[in-house]
Amino acid sequence: MFIAGALPGERVMAKQTARSRSFDEAVTLEVLDASPDRVDPRCVHFGTCGGCALQHLDEQRQIHAKQRTLLENLERIGHVAPEAVLPPLVDSAWGYRRKGRFSVRRVEKKGKTLVGFREQDPRFVADLSECHTVVPEIGERIGELSALVDSLQARSAIPQIEFIVGDATDDHCGVALVFRHLEALVDDDRAKLEAFARERRFAIFLQPGGIDSVHPLWPADPQLSFRLPQWDVTLGFRPLDFIQVNAGLNVRMIERTLQLLDVQSTDRVLDLFCGLGNFTLPLA
């Protein structure tokens, strides 16, 4: 049985929520005997917001739990086991998430527009005031985003806002927001979004349709990028491109990759699905 909210070794009061042929699911109602690894969640929204699942577990134990899950899946699904397991790479556990997607929903009963991640019940959007895992430039401004969308005539026609964060320079914005909208925006709405972008020096893109419809609102030609100074590499990206979510951990992964491969000038390396070249260019 999988019990949401319970930790290994704990005794809890739980309520069954689903049953399948191979396992049952339940949710914790009360912790009777707590694990020594249980900690107080940092975020007041934990337990409702679906953006995090393990804040009640000690940070180091979270890493061990994820490693154990990976190894179990390799054995159970892939029928393979590694000969050796290297120490896990870690970085900051807070304020690291530089790419993601917020859901947006106007809730008339609350008289406000919610911007945030989905709740654990994905039918609902979590009513967030802040997010500790998202980079502070975004995580501390969720309330501002909610108020901004709520001020728009098209507030009921904006289902999501995607965010991505690179390096800010004197000439270029570091934060980009992509507003998906299901109806054309009136001039007043566009003006409010542009004013918000100028004041906070965010790049704002609009997405009226599919991925190919994404276009900048302000500035006219935003250049998004992040530096990997150890290898004298600058990677440019578009607002919906994939970049590694944790910038600090990304550097550690590249360092580990180069160390393990020990590439020599006579070697040839084939990097499949190389994306922006996050590993390819440092390898080169």
ABEGO torsion letter per residue (X at the ends): XBBBGBBBGBBBBBBBABBBAABBBBBBABBABBBAABBBBABAABGABAABAAAABBAAAAAAAAAAAAAAAAAAAAGBBBABBBBBBBBBABGABABEBBBBBBBAAAGBBBBEBBBABAABBBBBABBAABBAAAAAAAAAAAAAAAABAAAAABABBBBBBBBBBAABBABBBBBBBABBBBAAAAAAAAAAAAAAGBBBBBBABBAAABBBAOBABBBBBBBBAAAGBBBBBBAABBBBABAAAAAAAAAAAAAAAGBBAABBBBBBGAEAGAAAAAAX
